């Protein structure tokens, strides 16, 4: 019986990473171990070890669950912010939208800044969403729409800029998971379709005479339908839409991101 308690203690040290669902195992191990110690006080070795491990697992699981409850979505994976703001100015007033990798003042209706100076811009009509994402990097940037914070697939748009606007550097991608890691592949390679009706990427490097000392940044712009009909795209709905933001320091959109986190896009 002591061996089972010890095994539960070992499991408790690994299941604490699963918020809420990781609680039962350390609780069972802790209670079971105490019962065995009361009934068989002579056999203390493995039960005591199991109780100690289960106690540690219970503490970690409770702490992690509390953090998951009180943390805002974009804080859960946020890393230290890099220096400098970068990016284009906030938008006010109507301006015709175009996919050119340049965010004009008034081109978008809403904007959001999440961790690590990642910026999101959007506007909508009855059929389409028009978006831009910007990050202080000369590498790739991406945004992935998800159904839940901890599990499920990710519908990702990612790309990188270069010398001038290059539509071919923006990709419609898919991953079967997004936490803790993901493995993305382009929609056409999975049997899906390119659902970005217009797209562009541009890398902006401030002039040497720019006294603001803004870092280089990369901008992606794209237009897509709210519901594309592609099995490898998630629909965007009125109300809150969860997303993963990420960017890296090179042009490999499948590489591990340097910064990433969560955000919520509120659509009308």
N, C-alpha and C positions, 0 to 999 in steps of 0.2 A: 504493500500500500504506500509505503514511503517513496518508492520509486516513481509512482504516478504523480505524487505531489511535486517531486523534483522536476519531472518532465513538464508539468503545468507551469512551474516557476520559470523554466527555460522559455516556454512559449510566451509567457507574460512579458518577457523582455523584448520580444519581437512584435507582438500584436499591439503594443501601446501606440504605434504609429497610425493606427486606424481609429479616428475619433469615434467615441461612443461605442462602436462595435468591439473595440478592444478591451472594454471594461469587464465583461463576464469572466474571461479566463483567469485574470489575477484574483478576482473575488472568489471564484470557485477554489482555486489553488490555496488561497489564504484560509478559507473556512475549513476545507478538507484537511489541511495540515494541522490546524488547531485541534480538530476533532481527534485525529490520529494521536497527537501528542498527549491529549487528555486520557485516551483509552489505553495507549501503549507507551507510557513514559520511559520505558527502558530503551526503546528504539527511537533515538532522537536524531541520528545523523542526517539522513536524507530528508525526513520531514522538516527539520529546522532549516536546512538549506532551501527547500522548496518554499517554506513560509517567507524567508528573507527575500528570495527572488520574486515571489508573488507580490510582496509588499512594495518592492522597488517598481515592479511593473505597474501596480495599481497607482502609485504616486505619479509615475510618468504619464499613464493613460488619462488620469483625472486632470493633470496639468495641461496636457495637450488638448483635451476636449474643451477646457475652459478657454484656452487661447484661441481655439478655432471659433468659439462662440463670440468672443469680444473683439476679434480682429476683423477689420474691414477686408473685403475680398482682395483689394490690390496690395494689402500688407502681407499676405500669407507667404509670398515668395520674394518679396522685394529685397534687393541687395543694396549695398551702400550706393548712394547717388554719386555719379561722376561730377566733376566740377563744371561750371558753366551752364547757362540756360539753353542757348542755341534755339533753333527753330524759328518759324515765321511768327508774325504778330497775331494776336487774337482777331477774330473776324467779326465785323459788324456791317449791316447794310447789305442789300441784295446785289450780287454780281453773277453774271452767267458762268456756269460751271464748265470747265474743260479739263480733260486729262492731259496735263502737261508737266506734272511734277512740281508745279509752283502753286503755293497756297496764297491766294489773293485776299486782301481784306474785304469781307462781305461775301466771299464765295461760299461759305458754309453757314448753317443756321446754329449749330452747336459745336462746342469744343470741350475737351477734357484733357487734363494733364495728370498722368498717373506717376508711379515711381520711376526713378532714374531718368527724369525729363522726357519720358515718352509721351507724345502728344497725339490726340485723336480728334479728327474733325468730321462732321457729317451734315448732310441735309437729305431730305426725302421728298418724294411726290407720291402719287397714288400707286405706282408700280415699282419704283426703283429707290435704292439707297445710293448716295454718292458719298464717298469717303476718302479721307486722306489720313495717313499716319506719318509721323515724323520722329526721328530720334537722333541724338548727337553721336553719329558714327559714320564712318565711310564704308562700313560693312553692310550686312543684310538687316532688314527690319521686317517684322511680321505681326499679324493679329490673327488669333484663332478663336472662332466662336464655339462655345461649349454649352452643354445642357446642365452640367453640375460641376461643382468645384473639385470633387475628389475622384471622379471616375467618368467613363464614357468617351465617345469619340470627339475629335476636334476638326472643324472645318477652317482651314488656315489659308490666308493670303500672305505671301511673303515675297521678297525680292530685294534687289539692290540697284543702286544707281551707277552711273559711269560718266563718261564724257558726253554730256548731253542727255536728252530724253531717250529712253530705250524701253519700248513696250514689252519686248521679249524678256526683260529682266524681272517681270512680275508674274508670279505663278499661283495658280489655284491648286491647293494641296489638301491632303486628308491624312489623318492619323487615327488609329483605332483607340488610342489613349492619349492622355495629356499629363498624367501625374503618376509617379514623380518624373518620368521621362517620356519622351515621345519619339516616334520614328515616322517621319512624314514622307509622303510620296505624292507625285502630281496626280490630279484627278484623271487625266487621260490615260495614265499608266495603270490605273486601277479599273478601267472600264467606264469611267465617268466622262465628263466633258469640261471644257474651259467655260466657266460661267461668268467670267469677268468680261462684260461687253465692251468696256473701254478701260484702258489701264496705262499707267506711265510711271517711270521711276527716274529720279534725278538726285544727283549728289551735289550739294552746294558747299563750296569752300569759300568762306569770307575772304575778302581782299586783305592783303597785308596791311593796308592803311586803316582797316576797320578798328577804331579805338575801343569798341565794345568787347573785344577779345572773345567773340562768340566762337564756339568750336564748329568744325564741319558737321553737317547733318545730312541725312538721307530722307527723302520724301517719296512715299508711294501714294498714288491716287488711283481710284478704280470706281466703276459703276457696275452694279449687279441687281438682279431682281430680289425682292424680299423672299420669294419662294421660287427657286430655279427649276424644280422638277428633277434635278439630278440627285441620285441616291447618295452621292458623296458630298452633298452640301446640306447644311442645316438651315432651316427657315429662320428668318429674322422677323420678330413679332413686335406688335405694339406693346410698350411697357419695357421692363428691364430685360436686357440680354447680356448674359455673362460672356466675358472674353478673356483670353490669355494674351498678354502683350509680351513681346520679346525682341531682342536684337543682339547681334554679334559683331565681332571686330574683323570679320572677313566676308567674302562673297558666297560662302557655302551655306545655302539656306537650310541644309540638313544638319549643320554643325550644332554643337551644344551652345546655347545662347550665353552671352556674357551677363546680360541682365534679363530678368523675366518677372512676371507677376500677373495678378488678376485685376480686372476692372468690370464695371457695369455700364452698358450703353443703354440709355433710356430713350426709347423711340416713341414718337407721338402715335 
